[in-house]
Amino acid sequence: VETLQKEQAAVMVRKKWRDSSEFSDDEDVEAFRSDGNNEAQRRLNAFKIKRLKHNHPDSKYVSFGRESFTEKAWERLGGYVARNDHVECVSLRQCNLNDANMSVFFRGASVKKNARTKVLTLYSNSFGSGGTRSLVPFLKNAFNLASLNVSGNNIGTEGFWWLMKGLDGGSIEKLNLRHCGLANIAVLERCSLSNLQVLYLSDNGNIGAGGCKSVAELLRRGGYKLKKLYINRCNAGDEGAETIAESLVHNTSLTHLELKSNGIRERGHLALLRLVNDVSSVEKMCNSNHLLRLIDLKGNTMCVYNEYIEEAININRHNSGDHMGASRAKVIKYYLNSVTRSVLSGLQGVGDYFMRPFVDMDSAILPDAVALVGRHSGLSDMYRLLVARNSELGFSVYGSENRALKEKIAELNAIVAEQTRQIGSLTVRNLDLRTRLASINHFAKKIQWNIEDVDPADEGKKPNRGRKRSRHDDF
């Protein structure tokens, strides 16, 4: 019955707006008068409405701010937006849109499918969950909508539920829900927002750690494109920070995270440090998050962790898009360097043994590790490396291996010397043969040019004495 009533209402609205000449331009001027506007502003509003009404190609951007239209005016404006074939952006900021005005406006704006509108801004109006419910049909019809801003409206948990119902499975890329009185956002876990790239949840103080769990579930899903997440002033606390950090270990899209003024203390900072730089093992360090380029923790308890979090983020930023490069830089700077490794191990509660990175290292890759240490960590770790290896092998084993290596080297040197001698002998012989060949060629050439050019078979011809054979005689 409810669906039938909506369809009948939509049919009535279509009939009402079928003829664009139903309202004259002069009537629109009167209808869209707003209290407090001067004459210049009224003329500007009249110009906007006229251009929108008559489907002008330049009416792509519909913007009204600080207006107080009547319900009749809002309904008429919604119809004009629906009828226009060029509108791509609708911005209604601080226009005193309450639930009743939202209902009549979107009743007119939702009369047909809308493939044009990409941006809808309803910033800082006065509607709640009822107005958000009126928005759902428009969101379902605007299947190319990329950006939605409803910040500054107290929609609450119920309004958030209606909003997610309208956006579920859509093309939304940017969603702004700042200062919306949100508390329970568990419905976010059940929605499909596969195109979402930017999410603002800041200034919703009742979200807390529970809301962070719902956001973490969104971050854990595969195939999502979320790049920027803003959860400032939401009372997330240490528990919320830990939840977000755990969900980002294997995340492959988020690059920007803001957690300002959330009451995060040392425990939360530690979780974020382990997220971007876990020194408990080489494997865990290589599997740390190398994609995050910003973690903003301003307004929280400052502690020693912030410095190392920022250093790890700088490495990520410097190796933007290069996972292997960031991983290699962190291993060299923090794992192979005894000083920084000792500090971070103490902060993260991991036992640190200065020889640990090298004792169990495969001898085949040991030279490369030594080279890395020498270039980036100074001589202290190289010294410890040698001490660790000698202690591990033992002096007797080390001595026997040393003798075996010396014998092998001597054998190889003898082979090289013999081959060098043979090469020298062959070189001398080659030079002698070249010299003899040059002498023979010189002698043959001298004979060729000095003999007389006489053929005994040619009788009666006068011998040609004294003339050298020409190079053309053979022709």
C-alpha angles and dihedrals in degrees: 000000000000091000091049091050091051091050092049091049090050091051091051092050091050091052090048094054098037094102114052090198092065088099120039123220090250090054089051091053090056095042094052097048109129124201113249096024119126124226094266092054091048091052090049091051090049090051092051093048093047093050091047093046095051094048095245114187090232093058093095093118118054111186132169126167134185093001129148105201123172122249090257091054092048091051091049091048091051090053092050091051091051093049096047116097097201108048111123102157130038116188120181108170124179092345098142092249103175126179093276094049091046089053096053095039096053092039086066096036095051100055094110144013113289119206095162109060111090103161129046120179121185097163121172103352126138106250125121137188092316093057090046089054089055088055095060098083091051091050091050092050096043094072094166096052108136104171131038125177118185096152119145094035121111097229094148127191094313093050090049089054091053091046093053089048090057095044099042110122092001133125098256113148103170124037123180116194101158117153096001100136093249121171115152110038098163090126086073088075092062099045127095108226098156095156097049112124105161125037125182116195098152125137095028098122096184096059092086125156092321092061090048088060090058091049090048090054089054090051093050094057117102122235096034123132102203107149105164128038125182117192101157122158095003099126091245094154125181093311093055092047091051091049093051091046093052092051093053099055093095099021114131103189115040113098103157125053126172121189102162121168097358099135091253113168135180096301093056093044090051091054091052091047091053088048093062101026121020109177098183090101141351091250093054092046091052089049093051120115107280096169104070111099098177136032109172112198100163115148094030127105107293115229141156092274093071093070094054093042089055092047092053091047090052089055089051091049093048091050094042110178093000107107094176093048093053091045092051093047092052094048092051096044101039109019104039093039109083095203099053092036091054092050095047092044089055092048093048095043094244121141110247124209113178094218097045099098091057109032094077095033118126110252090227093067096034095096091055091050091050090051092051092048092048094051099042111018107040128233100300095081092044089056092049089047092058092046091050094049093047092048091049096050098040126225097268094050090043091052094050092047089048092054092047091051092049091051091049091049091050091050092051091047090053091052091049092049093051092049090048090053092050091049090052093050093049090048092055092047091049091052092051093051092049090052093051092047091052091052092051093050092049093051094048092050092051093053092047094057099043105049121100118259098234127137111200090204093065104082120189093027120117111244115245102227125185097015120119118232111265122225087234095057093088090063 
